[in-house]
Amino acid sequence: MRDQYEEIQRLGGEVLVISFAQPELLVLYEREQSLPFPVVADPTLTAYQAFGLERTTWREMLRGGVLWRYTQLMLRGWSPKRMNKGEDVLQLGGDFVLDAHRRLVYVYRSAEPTDRPAVAELLKAIATLAREEAI
Amino acid sequence: MRLGDPVDDFPLLRADGSSVTLSAFAGKPLLLIFLRHLA
C-alpha cells in the first residue's frame, strides 16, 4: 500500500491503518516500516467488532488452501514473524473505504488469514468516490 | 454495518498512547486497513 499511497492522495484520499496491538508496539512498527500514513491502535477490538471482523479457527488456518497460500507467499520472499505479545493469530482483518462524511462505501472482510482485496480494487473504490464527491 | 451506513466515531489510540477518534481522519475518502498483526 505504501507504493500506492501517492495515488490515493492524488485522488484526495487518506489511509488509516488500525491494529489491535498495544500502542507501544506501534512505535516499533512505525519505526520499522517507515509508513507515510498514520497507524493507530484498537486494543479493545471495539472497531474490529463493529466492522464485523471476526476470529477464524485453527481448523480454518490449517486448511490446505490457506497453507498453500502461505507457501506461495514464502516462495515470493515473505517470511513469517513471531507474533507480538497480546496479538491474536486467529483475528481476521479487513479493508473499508469511508466517504468524507464517514459513510461506508466499500467493504472487504477477509475470509481467512491470507485473504486480502486487490490493491487495484481499493484504488477503484477511492477513485469512484472521488469522482462522485467532485460532482 | 452495511454499505451506506454511517460509521461511529470510534475511539482509537495513537502510538504515544494518546486518544483520538475516527473523525480526526474524516473529511476526505478514507481507506481503513485493519491489520491481523504487526508482522
Backbone of each chain as nested JSON, in Angstrom:
{
  "chains": [
    {"id": "A", "residues": [
      {"number": 1, "name": "MET", "atoms": {"N": [0.83, -1.209, 0.0], "CA": [0.0, 0.0, 0.0], "C": [0.862, 1.257, 0.0]}},
      {"number": 2, "name": "ARG", "atoms": {"N": [2.068, 1.113, 0.583], "CA": [2.97, 2.256, 0.614], "C": [3.197, 2.798, -0.812]}},
      {"number": 3, "name": "ASP", "atoms": {"N": [3.325, 1.87, -1.766], "CA": [3.613, 2.26, -3.149], "C": [2.432, 2.977, -3.799]}},
      {"number": 4, "name": "GLN", "atoms": {"N": [1.227, 2.702, -3.339], "CA": [0.035, 3.313, -3.951], "C": [-0.432, 4.552, -3.179]}},
      {"number": 5, "name": "TYR", "atoms": {"N": [0.266, 4.883, -2.122], "CA": [-0.199, 5.973, -1.263], "C": [-0.265, 7.302, -2.024]}},
      {"number": 6, "name": "GLU", "atoms": {"N": [0.727, 7.551, -2.849], "CA": [0.733, 8.804, -3.62], "C": [-0.498, 8.89, -4.508]}},
      {"number": 7, "name": "GLU", "atoms": {"N": [-0.853, 7.738, -5.103], "CA": [-2.023, 7.701, -5.976], "C": [-3.291, 7.981, -5.162]}},
      {"number": 8, "name": "ILE", "atoms": {"N": [-3.379, 7.403, -3.983], "CA": [-4.544, 7.632, -3.118], "C": [-4.63, 9.11, -2.74]}},
      {"number": 9, "name": "GLN", "atoms": {"N": [-3.504, 9.693, -2.414], "CA": [-3.501, 11.125, -2.057], "C": [-3.872, 11.984, -3.262]}},
      {"number": 10, "name": "ARG", "atoms": {"N": [-3.383, 11.58, -4.451], "CA": [-3.709, 12.332, -5.66], "C": [-5.229, 12.332, -5.897]}},
      {"number": 11, "name": "LEU", "atoms": {"N": [-5.878, 11.22, -5.501], "CA": [-7.33, 11.107, -5.642], "C": [-8.065, 11.831, -4.515]}},
      {"number": 12, "name": "GLY", "atoms": {"N": [-7.311, 12.389, -3.595], "CA": [-7.924, 13.129, -2.491], "C": [-8.22, 12.256, -1.285]}},
      {"number": 13, "name": "GLY", "atoms": {"N": [-7.674, 11.061, -1.267], "CA": [-7.949, 10.138, -0.172], "C": [-6.854, 10.108, 0.881]}},
      {"number": 14, "name": "GLU", "atoms": {"N": [-7.144, 9.373, 1.937], "CA": [-6.181, 9.184, 3.02], "C": [-6.245, 7.725, 3.456]}},
      {"number": 15, "name": "VAL", "atoms": {"N": [-5.201, 7.279, 4.09], "CA": [-5.135, 5.889, 4.572], "C": [-4.965, 5.913, 6.087]}},
      {"number": 16, "name": "LEU", "atoms": {"N": [-5.685, 5.046, 6.757], "CA": [-5.508, 4.876, 8.208], "C": [-5.382, 3.386, 8.488]}},
      {"number": 17, "name": "VAL", "atoms": {"N": [-4.272, 3.012, 9.095], "CA": [-4.049, 1.607, 9.449], "C": [-4.439, 1.415, 10.908]}},
      {"number": 18, "name": "ILE", "atoms": {"N": [-5.2, 0.366, 11.176], "CA": [-5.657, 0.077, 12.541], "C": [-5.159, -1.3, 12.941]}},
      {"number": 19, "name": "SER", "atoms": {"N": [-4.576, -1.363, 14.119], "CA": [-4.085, -2.635, 14.655], "C": [-4.724, -2.844, 16.02]}},
      {"number": 20, "name": "PHE", "atoms": {"N": [-4.832, -4.102, 16.437], "CA": [-5.341, -4.309, 17.796], "C": [-4.205, -4.528, 18.792]}},
      {"number": 21, "name": "ALA", "atoms": {"N": [-2.977, -4.295, 18.319], "CA": [-1.826, -4.389, 19.224], "C": [-1.846, -3.216, 20.202]}},
      {"number": 22, "name": "GLN", "atoms": {"N": [-1.103, -3.353, 21.273], "CA": [-0.987, -2.266, 22.233], "C": [-0.237, -1.102, 21.575]}},
      {"number": 23, "name": "PRO", "atoms": {"N": [-0.566, 0.144, 21.933], "CA": [0.05, 1.298, 21.275], "C": [1.575, 1.285, 21.311]}},
      {"number": 24, "name": "GLU", "atoms": {"N": [2.17, 0.786, 22.401], "CA": [3.639, 0.815, 22.491], "C": [4.287, -0.026, 21.39]}},
      {"number": 25, "name": "LEU", "atoms": {"N": [3.573, -1.037, 20.906], "CA": [4.122, -1.844, 19.808], "C": [4.06, -1.095, 18.473]}},
      {"number": 26, "name": "LEU", "atoms": {"N": [3.125, -0.141, 18.393], "CA": [3.012, 0.643, 17.155], "C": [4.248, 1.489, 16.923]}},
      {"number": 27, "name": "VAL", "atoms": {"N": [4.871, 1.932, 18.009], "CA": [6.073, 2.761, 17.886], "C": [7.137, 1.988, 17.116]}},
      {"number": 28, "name": "LEU", "atoms": {"N": [7.354, 0.745, 17.511], "CA": [8.356, -0.093, 16.843], "C": [7.954, -0.36, 15.397]}},
      {"number": 29, "name": "TYR", "atoms": {"N": [6.679, -0.625, 15.197], "CA": [6.166, -0.929, 13.858], "C": [6.364, 0.262, 12.92]}},
      {"number": 30, "name": "GLU", "atoms": {"N": [5.988, 1.445, 13.407], "CA": [6.134, 2.653, 12.582], "C": [7.603, 2.898, 12.246]}},
      {"number": 31, "name": "ARG", "atoms": {"N": [8.472, 2.642, 13.236], "CA": [9.909, 2.854, 13.017], "C": [10.436, 1.852, 11.982]}},
      {"number": 32, "name": "GLU", "atoms": {"N": [10.019, 0.611, 12.106], "CA": [10.477, -0.446, 11.191], "C": [9.985, -0.229, 9.769]}},
      {"number": 33, "name": "GLN", "atoms": {"N": [8.7, 0.136, 9.659], "CA": [8.057, 0.177, 8.345], "C": [8.183, 1.525, 7.644]}},
      {"number": 34, "name": "SER", "atoms": {"N": [8.467, 2.572, 8.39], "CA": [8.524, 3.941, 7.829], "C": [7.301, 4.229, 6.968]}},
      {"number": 35, "name": "LEU", "atoms": {"N": [6.148, 4.003, 7.514], "CA": [4.915, 4.188, 6.752], "C": [4.591, 5.677, 6.615]}},
      {"number": 36, "name": "PRO", "atoms": {"N": [4.107, 6.096, 5.45], "CA": [3.782, 7.511, 5.263], "C": [2.399, 7.881, 5.802]}},
      {"number": 37, "name": "PHE", "atoms": {"N": [1.621, 6.894, 6.238], "CA": [0.282, 7.17, 6.736], "C": [0.182, 6.758, 8.207]}},
      {"number": 38, "name": "PRO", "atoms": {"N": [-0.817, 7.282, 8.925], "CA": [-0.91, 7.004, 10.356], "C": [-1.321, 5.561, 10.671]}},
      {"number": 39, "name": "VAL", "atoms": {"N": [-0.827, 5.091, 11.805], "CA": [-1.195, 3.777, 12.331], "C": [-1.723, 4.004, 13.743]}},
      {"number": 40, "name": "VAL", "atoms": {"N": [-2.897, 3.476, 14.023], "CA": [-3.483, 3.649, 15.354], "C": [-3.886, 2.288, 15.919]}},
      {"number": 41, "name": "ALA", "atoms": {"N": [-4.135, 2.284, 17.204], "CA": [-4.441, 1.025, 17.893], "C": [-5.891, 0.977, 18.353]}},
      {"number": 42, "name": "ASP", "atoms": {"N": [-6.428, -0.233, 18.29], "CA": [-7.776, -0.517, 18.796], "C": [-7.652, -1.762, 19.679]}},
      {"number": 43, "name": "PRO", "atoms": {"N": [-6.942, -1.629, 20.811], "CA": [-6.639, -2.819, 21.616], "C": [-7.863, -3.5, 22.222]}},
      {"number": 44, "name": "THR", "atoms": {"N": [-8.965, -2.788, 22.309], "CA": [-10.179, -3.402, 22.859], "C": [-11.014, -4.063, 21.758]}},
      {"number": 45, "name": "LEU", "atoms": {"N": [-10.555, -3.939, 20.499], "CA": [-11.239, -4.527, 19.343], "C": [-12.638, -3.929, 19.117]}},
      {"number": 46, "name": "THR", "atoms": {"N": [-12.867, -2.771, 19.667], "CA": [-14.193, -2.135, 19.52], "C": [-14.524, -1.907, 18.049]}},
      {"number": 47, "name": "ALA", "atoms": {"N": [-13.576, -1.32, 17.319], "CA": [-13.825, -1.043, 15.897], "C": [-13.822, -2.348, 15.09]}},
      {"number": 48, "name": "TYR", "atoms": {"N": [-12.914, -3.255, 15.419], "CA": [-12.872, -4.542, 14.704], "C": [-14.24, -5.217, 14.767]}},
      {"number": 49, "name": "GLN", "atoms": {"N": [-14.8, -5.244, 15.974], "CA": [-16.087, -5.929, 16.137], "C": [-17.207, -5.169, 15.437]}},
      {"number": 50, "name": "ALA", "atoms": {"N": [-17.163, -3.858, 15.513], "CA": [-18.225, -3.064, 14.879], "C": [-18.197, -3.228, 13.357]}},
      {"number": 51, "name": "PHE", "atoms": {"N": [-17.013, -3.413, 12.808], "CA": [-16.898, -3.612, 11.357], "C": [-17.109, -5.083, 10.964]}},
      {"number": 52, "name": "GLY", "atoms": {"N": [-17.42, -5.902, 11.939], "CA": [-17.758, -7.301, 11.645], "C": [-16.55, -8.182, 11.359]}},
      {"number": 53, "name": "LEU", "atoms": {"N": [-15.398, -7.8, 11.889], "CA": [-14.188, -8.6, 11.666], "C": [-14.089, -9.669, 12.752]}},
      {"number": 54, "name": "GLU", "atoms": {"N": [-14.154, -10.891, 12.299], "CA": [-14.239, -11.995, 13.25], "C": [-12.912, -12.708, 13.427]}},
      {"number": 55, "name": "ARG", "atoms": {"N": [-12.916, -13.645, 14.368], "CA": [-11.762, -14.546, 14.535], "C": [-12.028, -15.783, 13.689]}},
      {"number": 56, "name": "THR", "atoms": {"N": [-10.968, -16.284, 13.079], "CA": [-11.102, -17.535, 12.37], "C": [-10.856, -18.678, 13.375]}},
      {"number": 57, "name": "THR", "atoms": {"N": [-10.729, -19.875, 12.876], "CA": [-10.496, -21.02, 13.754], "C": [-9.199, -21.704, 13.333]}},
      {"number": 58, "name": "TRP", "atoms": {"N": [-8.64, -22.487, 14.244], "CA": [-7.423, -23.246, 13.884], "C": [-7.721, -24.201, 12.731]}},
      {"number": 59, "name": "ARG", "atoms": {"N": [-8.911, -24.725, 12.725], "CA": [-9.298, -25.641, 11.645], "C": [-9.186, -24.94, 10.287]}},
      {"number": 60, "name": "GLU", "atoms": {"N": [-9.685, -23.683, 10.252], "CA": [-9.616, -22.899, 9.012], "C": [-8.167, -22.546, 8.665]}},
      {"number": 61, "name": "MET", "atoms": {"N": [-7.399, -22.201, 9.706], "CA": [-5.99, -21.831, 9.499], "C": [-5.204, -22.976, 8.877]}},
      {"number": 62, "name": "LEU", "atoms": {"N": [-5.553, -24.203, 9.256], "CA": [-4.774, -25.36, 8.829], "C": [-5.342, -26.023, 7.574]}},
      {"number": 63, "name": "ARG", "atoms": {"N": [-6.345, -25.389, 6.989], "CA": [-6.886, -25.927, 5.736], "C": [-5.819, -25.873, 4.647]}},
      {"number": 64, "name": "GLY", "atoms": {"N": [-5.89, -26.804, 3.737], "CA": [-4.887, -26.887, 2.686], "C": [-4.704, -25.602, 1.907]}},
      {"number": 65, "name": "GLY", "atoms": {"N": [-5.803, -24.954, 1.553], "CA": [-5.724, -23.751, 0.743], "C": [-4.958, -22.63, 1.428]}},
      {"number": 66, "name": "VAL", "atoms": {"N": [-5.184, -22.472, 2.725], "CA": [-4.504, -21.408, 3.47], "C": [-3.012, -21.711, 3.553]}},
      {"number": 67, "name": "LEU", "atoms": {"N": [-2.68, -22.974, 3.878], "CA": [-1.267, -23.365, 3.958], "C": [-0.575, -23.181, 2.611]}},
      {"number": 68, "name": "TRP", "atoms": {"N": [-1.288, -23.492, 1.543], "CA": [-0.708, -23.338, 0.207], "C": [-0.432, -21.864, -0.1]}},
      {"number": 69, "name": "ARG", "atoms": {"N": [-1.363, -20.995, 0.28], "CA": [-1.148, -19.566, 0.016], "C": [0.021, -19.019, 0.843]}},
      {"number": 70, "name": "TYR", "atoms": {"N": [0.159, -19.507, 2.088], "CA": [1.323, -19.098, 2.893], "C": [2.607, -19.591, 2.222]}},
      {"number": 71, "name": "THR", "atoms": {"N": [2.57, -20.802, 1.68], "CA": [3.752, -21.341, 0.983], "C": [4.099, -20.46, -0.206]}},
      {"number": 72, "name": "GLN", "atoms": {"N": [3.076, -20.056, -0.955], "CA": [3.319, -19.183, -2.112], "C": [3.93, -17.848, -1.682]}},
      {"number": 73, "name": "LEU", "atoms": {"N": [3.41, -17.295, -0.576], "CA": [3.954, -16.029, -0.072], "C": [5.424, -16.188, 0.307]}},
      {"number": 74, "name": "MET", "atoms": {"N": [5.742, -17.327, 0.947], "CA": [7.127, -17.57, 1.357], "C": [8.028, -17.729, 0.137]}},
      {"number": 75, "name": "LEU", "atoms": {"N": [7.501, -18.351, -0.909], "CA": [8.286, -18.506, -2.134], "C": [8.551, -17.147, -2.792]}},
      {"number": 76, "name": "ARG", "atoms": {"N": [7.669, -16.17, -2.502], "CA": [7.858, -14.827, -3.061], "C": [8.693, -13.943, -2.13]}},
      {"number": 77, "name": "GLY", "atoms": {"N": [9.226, -14.54, -1.07], "CA": [10.149, -13.8, -0.217], "C": [9.614, -13.387, 1.131]}},
      {"number": 78, "name": "TRP", "atoms": {"N": [8.323, -13.636, 1.391], "CA": [7.769, -13.274, 2.692], "C": [8.22, -14.291, 3.729]}},
      {"number": 79, "name": "SER", "atoms": {"N": [8.537, -13.822, 4.906], "CA": [8.879, -14.787, 5.953], "C": [8.016, -14.527, 7.179]}},
      {"number": 80, "name": "PRO", "atoms": {"N": [7.489, -15.594, 7.754], "CA": [6.629, -15.409, 8.93], "C": [7.433, -14.863, 10.1]}},
      {"number": 81, "name": "LYS", "atoms": {"N": [6.812, -13.951, 10.852], "CA": [7.486, -13.389, 12.024], "C": [6.736, -13.807, 13.269]}},
      {"number": 82, "name": "ARG", "atoms": {"N": [7.437, -13.767, 14.371], "CA": [6.801, -14.149, 15.626], "C": [5.755, -13.105, 15.998]}},
      {"number": 83, "name": "MET", "atoms": {"N": [4.63, -13.575, 16.492], "CA": [3.583, -12.658, 16.901], "C": [4.043, -11.902, 18.144]}},
      {"number": 84, "name": "ASN", "atoms": {"N": [3.636, -10.645, 18.244], "CA": [3.918, -9.873, 19.443], "C": [2.986, -10.306, 20.567]}},
      {"number": 85, "name": "LYS", "atoms": {"N": [3.438, -10.039, 21.79], "CA": [2.624, -10.386, 22.949], "C": [1.258, -9.694, 22.849]}},
      {"number": 86, "name": "GLY", "atoms": {"N": [0.218, -10.428, 23.113], "CA": [-1.119, -9.848, 23.08], "C": [-1.791, -9.925, 21.723]}},
      {"number": 87, "name": "GLU", "atoms": {"N": [-1.035, -10.286, 20.689], "CA": [-1.657, -10.405, 19.371], "C": [-2.373, -11.744, 19.263]}},
      {"number": 88, "name": "ASP", "atoms": {"N": [-3.336, -11.791, 18.385], "CA": [-4.188, -12.962, 18.26], "C": [-4.08, -13.487, 16.836]}},
      {"number": 89, "name": "VAL", "atoms": {"N": [-3.449, -14.636, 16.69], "CA": [-3.189, -15.179, 15.354], "C": [-4.488, -15.491, 14.605]}},
      {"number": 90, "name": "LEU", "atoms": {"N": [-5.569, -15.638, 15.329], "CA": [-6.833, -16.018, 14.697], "C": [-7.695, -14.818, 14.283]}},
      {"number": 91, "name": "GLN", "atoms": {"N": [-7.324, -13.627, 14.742], "CA": [-8.127, -12.453, 14.398], "C": [-7.968, -12.122, 12.907]}},
      {"number": 92, "name": "LEU", "atoms": {"N": [-9.063, -11.898, 12.237], "CA": [-9.021, -11.545, 10.823], "C": [-9.038, -10.027, 10.631]}},
      {"number": 93, "name": "GLY", "atoms": {"N": [-8.538, -9.594, 9.5], "CA": [-8.513, -8.174, 9.185], "C": [-9.53, -7.83, 8.113]}},
      {"number": 94, "name": "GLY", "atoms": {"N": [-9.397, -6.654, 7.572], "CA": [-10.319, -6.237, 6.526], "C": [-9.961, -4.854, 6.029]}},
      {"number": 95, "name": "ASP", "atoms": {"N": [-10.609, -4.463, 4.942], "CA": [-10.364, -3.158, 4.34], "C": [-11.7, -2.488, 4.061]}},
      {"number": 96, "name": "PHE", "atoms": {"N": [-11.775, -1.215, 4.393], "CA": [-13.028, -0.476, 4.235], "C": [-12.717, 0.911, 3.683]}},
      {"number": 97, "name": "VAL", "atoms": {"N": [-13.629, 1.431, 2.905], "CA": [-13.484, 2.812, 2.441], "C": [-14.688, 3.601, 2.95]}},
      {"number": 98, "name": "LEU", "atoms": {"N": [-14.39, 4.747, 3.56], "CA": [-15.433, 5.652, 4.041], "C": [-15.416, 6.909, 3.185]}},
      {"number": 99, "name": "ASP", "atoms": {"N": [-16.587, 7.503, 3.011], "CA": [-16.607, 8.772, 2.295], "C": [-16.272, 9.908, 3.265]}},
      {"number": 100, "name": "ALA", "atoms": {"N": [-16.303, 11.132, 2.774], "CA": [-15.899, 12.275, 3.594], "C": [-16.819, 12.481, 4.791]}},
      {"number": 101, "name": "HIS", "atoms": {"N": [-18.023, 11.863, 4.725], "CA": [-18.985, 12.009, 5.827], "C": [-19.026, 10.753, 6.698]}},
      {"number": 102, "name": "ARG", "atoms": {"N": [-18.005, 9.941, 6.583], "CA": [-17.843, 8.714, 7.391], "C": [-18.923, 7.685, 7.088]}},
      {"number": 103, "name": "ARG", "atoms": {"N": [-19.381, 7.674, 5.832], "CA": [-20.318, 6.619, 5.432], "C": [-19.538, 5.517, 4.74]}},
      {"number": 104, "name": "LEU", "atoms": {"N": [-19.964, 4.298, 4.978], "CA": [-19.265, 3.133, 4.444], "C": [-19.596, 2.945, 2.967]}},
      {"number": 105, "name": "VAL", "atoms": {"N": [-18.574, 2.957, 2.11], "CA": [-18.827, 2.804, 0.669], "C": [-18.144, 1.573, 0.078]}},
      {"number": 106, "name": "TYR", "atoms": {"N": [-17.249, 0.956, 0.821], "CA": [-16.58, -0.26, 0.326], "C": [-16.27, -1.149, 1.521]}},
      {"number": 107, "name": "VAL", "atoms": {"N": [-16.542, -2.435, 1.362], "CA": [-16.342, -3.393, 2.456], "C": [-15.599, -4.613, 1.942]}},
      {"number": 108, "name": "TYR", "atoms": {"N": [-14.55, -4.993, 2.637], "CA": [-13.888, -6.264, 2.335], "C": [-13.438, -6.881, 3.653]}},
      {"number": 109, "name": "ARG", "atoms": {"N": [-14.153, -7.899, 4.062], "CA": [-13.775, -8.619, 5.291], "C": [-13.025, -9.875, 4.877]}},
      {"number": 110, "name": "SER", "atoms": {"N": [-11.814, -10.038, 5.366], "CA": [-11.021, -11.204, 4.993], "C": [-11.719, -12.477, 5.449]}},
      {"number": 111, "name": "ALA", "atoms": {"N": [-11.821, -13.427, 4.514], "CA": [-12.485, -14.689, 4.828], "C": [-11.547, -15.641, 5.549]}},
      {"number": 112, "name": "GLU", "atoms": {"N": [-10.267, -15.457, 5.323], "CA": [-9.243, -16.27, 6.009], "C": [-7.955, -15.442, 6.052]}},
      {"number": 113, "name": "PRO", "atoms": {"N": [-6.947, -15.896, 6.769], "CA": [-5.796, -15.036, 7.058], "C": [-5.06, -14.472, 5.848]}},
      {"number": 114, "name": "THR", "atoms": {"N": [-5.004, -15.19, 4.748], "CA": [-4.254, -14.681, 3.6], "C": [-5.136, -13.922, 2.611]}},
      {"number": 115, "name": "ASP", "atoms": {"N": [-6.389, -13.814, 2.917], "CA": [-7.357, -13.2, 2.004], "C": [-7.352, -11.677, 2.155]}},
      {"number": 116, "name": "ARG", "atoms": {"N": [-6.906, -10.975, 1.125], "CA": [-6.934, -9.509, 1.115], "C": [-7.454, -9.047, -0.245]}},
      {"number": 117, "name": "PRO", "atoms": {"N": [-8.057, -7.875, -0.312], "CA": [-8.529, -7.388, -1.616], "C": [-7.346, -6.969, -2.484]}},
      {"number": 118, "name": "ALA", "atoms": {"N": [-7.561, -6.972, -3.792], "CA": [-6.525, -6.479, -4.702], "C": [-6.389, -4.972, -4.502]}},
      {"number": 119, "name": "VAL", "atoms": {"N": [-5.169, -4.496, -4.548], "CA": [-4.935, -3.062, -4.375], "C": [-5.694, -2.275, -5.44]}},
      {"number": 120, "name": "ALA", "atoms": {"N": [-5.751, -2.817, -6.666], "CA": [-6.469, -2.137, -7.748], "C": [-7.942, -1.937, -7.389]}},
      {"number": 121, "name": "GLU", "atoms": {"N": [-8.501, -2.899, -6.683], "CA": [-9.91, -2.805, -6.278], "C": [-10.105, -1.663, -5.271]}},
      {"number": 122, "name": "LEU", "atoms": {"N": [-9.146, -1.525, -4.363], "CA": [-9.221, -0.448, -3.366], "C": [-9.073, 0.916, -4.046]}},
      {"number": 123, "name": "LEU", "atoms": {"N": [-8.133, 0.993, -4.975], "CA": [-7.926, 2.26, -5.696], "C": [-9.165, 2.637, -6.491]}},
      {"number": 124, "name": "LYS", "atoms": {"N": [-9.807, 1.621, -7.073], "CA": [-11.021, 1.871, -7.847], "C": [-12.126, 2.429, -6.952]}},
      {"number": 125, "name": "ALA", "atoms": {"N": [-12.265, 1.872, -5.755], "CA": [-13.291, 2.351, -4.822], "C": [-13.03, 3.804, -4.445]}},
      {"number": 126, "name": "ILE", "atoms": {"N": [-11.775, 4.143, -4.216], "CA": [-11.443, 5.523, -3.83], "C": [-11.63, 6.466, -5.024]}},
      {"number": 127, "name": "ALA", "atoms": {"N": [-11.223, 6.008, -6.203], "CA": [-11.369, 6.847, -7.404], "C": [-12.842, 7.111, -7.695]}},
      {"number": 128, "name": "THR", "atoms": {"N": [-13.678, 6.082, -7.565], "CA": [-15.123, 6.245, -7.795], "C": [-15.699, 7.261, -6.813]}},
      {"number": 129, "name": "LEU", "atoms": {"N": [-15.297, 7.132, -5.581], "CA": [-15.772, 8.043, -4.54], "C": [-15.314, 9.471, -4.824]}},
      {"number": 130, "name": "ALA", "atoms": {"N": [-14.058, 9.61, -5.215], "CA": [-13.515, 10.943, -5.503], "C": [-14.291, 11.595, -6.647]}},
      {"number": 131, "name": "ARG", "atoms": {"N": [-14.628, 10.783, -7.661], "CA": [-15.401, 11.317, -8.798], "C": [-16.785, 11.765, -8.343]}},
      {"number": 132, "name": "GLU", "atoms": {"N": [-17.437, 10.924, -7.533], "CA": [-18.789, 11.245, -7.062], "C": [-18.783, 12.505, -6.195]}},
      {"number": 133, "name": "GLU", "atoms": {"N": [-17.766, 12.63, -5.361], "CA": [-17.738, 13.779, -4.45], "C": [-17.36, 15.066, -5.173]}},
      {"number": 134, "name": "ALA", "atoms": {"N": [-16.774, 14.911, -6.383], "CA": [-16.393, 16.1, -7.159], "C": [-17.592, 16.677, -7.896]}},
      {"number": 135, "name": "ILE", "atoms": {"N": [-18.661, 15.842, -8.042], "CA": [-19.85, 16.285, -8.789], "C": [-20.675, 17.257, -7.948]}}
    ]},
    {"id": "B", "residues": [
      {"number": 1, "name": "MET", "atoms": {"N": [-22.8, -3.695, 10.072], "CA": [-22.574, -2.455, 9.356], "C": [-22.624, -2.721, 7.845]}},
      {"number": 2, "name": "ARG", "atoms": {"N": [-23.463, -1.979, 7.158], "CA": [-23.654, -2.222, 5.719], "C": [-23.231, -1.008, 4.894]}},
      {"number": 3, "name": "LEU", "atoms": {"N": [-23.135, -1.221, 3.586], "CA": [-22.79, -0.126, 2.679], "C": [-23.775, 1.023, 2.847]}},
      {"number": 4, "name": "GLY", "atoms": {"N": [-23.256, 2.215, 2.912], "CA": [-24.105, 3.394, 3.07], "C": [-24.33, 3.8, 4.509]}},
      {"number": 5, "name": "ASP", "atoms": {"N": [-24.044, 2.894, 5.433], "CA": [-24.248, 3.208, 6.849], "C": [-23.202, 4.212, 7.329]}},
      {"number": 6, "name": "PRO", "atoms": {"N": [-23.611, 5.136, 8.184], "CA": [-22.615, 5.997, 8.817], "C": [-21.839, 5.188, 9.856]}},
      {"number": 7, "name": "VAL", "atoms": {"N": [-20.572, 5.461, 9.962], "CA": [-19.713, 4.72, 10.884], "C": [-19.546, 5.526, 12.168]}},
      {"number": 8, "name": "ASP", "atoms": {"N": [-19.638, 4.854, 13.3], "CA": [-19.479, 5.536, 14.588], "C": [-18.094, 6.174, 14.698]}},
      {"number": 9, "name": "ASP", "atoms": {"N": [-18.003, 7.132, 15.571], "CA": [-16.733, 7.824, 15.791], "C": [-15.924, 7.051, 16.838]}},
      {"number": 10, "name": "PHE", "atoms": {"N": [-15.324, 5.958, 16.403], "CA": [-14.66, 5.042, 17.334], "C": [-13.452, 5.66, 18.025]}},
      {"number": 11, "name": "PRO", "atoms": {"N": [-13.297, 5.347, 19.308], "CA": [-12.078, 5.793, 19.996], "C": [-10.906, 4.905, 19.601]}},
      {"number": 12, "name": "LEU", "atoms": {"N": [-9.775, 5.513, 19.35], "CA": [-8.563, 4.789, 18.973], "C": [-7.407, 5.378, 19.766]}},
      {"number": 13, "name": "LEU", "atoms": {"N": [-6.263, 4.727, 19.701], "CA": [-5.078, 5.221, 20.414], "C": [-3.931, 5.418, 19.437]}},
      {"number": 14, "name": "ARG", "atoms": {"N": [-3.259, 6.531, 19.569], "CA": [-2.05, 6.736, 18.772], "C": [-0.904, 5.969, 19.419]}},
      {"number": 15, "name": "ALA", "atoms": {"N": [0.205, 5.88, 18.673], "CA": [1.356, 5.119, 19.172], "C": [1.88, 5.668, 20.503]}},
      {"number": 16, "name": "ASP", "atoms": {"N": [1.702, 6.962, 20.741], "CA": [2.177, 7.528, 22.013], "C": [1.167, 7.327, 23.137]}},
      {"number": 17, "name": "GLY", "atoms": {"N": [0.09, 6.617, 22.855], "CA": [-0.913, 6.302, 23.875], "C": [-2.021, 7.337, 23.969]}},
      {"number": 18, "name": "SER", "atoms": {"N": [-1.897, 8.443, 23.254], "CA": [-2.94, 9.467, 23.332], "C": [-4.185, 9.025, 22.559]}},
      {"number": 19, "name": "SER", "atoms": {"N": [-5.308, 9.55, 23.002], "CA": [-6.588, 9.169, 22.397], "C": [-6.88, 9.987, 21.147]}},
      {"number": 20, "name": "VAL", "atoms": {"N": [-7.561, 9.348, 20.226], "CA": [-8.005, 10.021, 19.017], "C": [-9.269, 9.279, 18.58]}},
      {"number": 21, "name": "THR", "atoms": {"N": [-10.109, 9.928, 17.827], "CA": [-11.287, 9.219, 17.309], "C": [-11.245, 9.248, 15.787]}},
      {"number": 22, "name": "LEU", "atoms": {"N": [-12.04, 8.388, 15.212], "CA": [-12.044, 8.228, 13.758], "C": [-12.303, 9.551, 13.032]}},
      {"number": 23, "name": "SER", "atoms": {"N": [-13.103, 10.401, 13.653], "CA": [-13.461, 11.664, 12.985], "C": [-12.244, 12.55, 12.727]}},
      {"number": 24, "name": "ALA", "atoms": {"N": [-11.159, 12.32, 13.467], "CA": [-9.946, 13.113, 13.253], "C": [-9.384, 12.876, 11.854]}},
      {"number": 25, "name": "PHE", "atoms": {"N": [-9.762, 11.761, 11.236], "CA": [-9.234, 11.414, 9.915], "C": [-10.31, 11.573, 8.83]}},
      {"number": 26, "name": "ALA", "atoms": {"N": [-11.467, 12.08, 9.213], "CA": [-12.573, 12.207, 8.257], "C": [-12.42, 13.485, 7.428]}},
      {"number": 27, "name": "GLY", "atoms": {"N": [-13.347, 13.682, 6.529], "CA": [-13.312, 14.884, 5.7], "C": [-12.818, 14.617, 4.298]}},
      {"number": 28, "name": "LYS", "atoms": {"N": [-12.339, 13.415, 4.057], "CA": [-11.908, 13.001, 2.718], "C": [-12.09, 11.496, 2.629]}},
      {"number": 29, "name": "PRO", "atoms": {"N": [-12.117, 10.934, 1.426], "CA": [-12.225, 9.475, 1.323], "C": [-11.123, 8.81, 2.155]}},
      {"number": 30, "name": "LEU", "atoms": {"N": [-11.531, 7.847, 2.951], "CA": [-10.589, 7.247, 3.898], "C": [-10.558, 5.73, 3.734]}},
      {"number": 31, "name": "LEU", "atoms": {"N": [-9.375, 5.216, 3.44], "CA": [-9.179, 3.767, 3.376], "C": [-8.733, 3.288, 4.746]}},
      {"number": 32, "name": "LEU", "atoms": {"N": [-9.551, 2.451, 5.351], "CA": [-9.207, 1.858, 6.647], "C": [-8.657, 0.462, 6.41]}},
      {"number": 33, "name": "ILE", "atoms": {"N": [-7.472, 0.218, 6.913], "CA": [-6.87, -1.107, 6.792], "C": [-6.756, -1.697, 8.192]}},
      {"number": 34, "name": "PHE", "atoms": {"N": [-7.556, -2.709, 8.459], "CA": [-7.488, -3.394, 9.758], "C": [-6.49, -4.545, 9.628]}},
      {"number": 35, "name": "LEU", "atoms": {"N": [-5.42, -4.453, 10.382], "CA": [-4.367, -5.47, 10.309], "C": [-4.709, -6.706, 11.115]}},
      {"number": 36, "name": "ARG", "atoms": {"N": [-4.119, -7.819, 10.711], "CA": [-4.193, -9.037, 11.528], "C": [-3.123, -8.999, 12.596]}},
      {"number": 37, "name": "HIS", "atoms": {"N": [-1.962, -8.548, 12.219], "CA": [-0.861, -8.449, 13.181], "C": [0.168, -7.487, 12.628]}},
      {"number": 38, "name": "LEU", "atoms": {"N": [1.157, -7.16, 13.441], "CA": [2.144, -6.152, 13.044], "C": [3.374, -6.788, 12.395]}},
      {"number": 39, "name": "ALA", "atoms": {"N": [3.23, -7.915, 11.763], "CA": [4.41, -8.545, 11.146], "C": [4.642, -7.977, 9.764]}}
    ]}
  ]
}
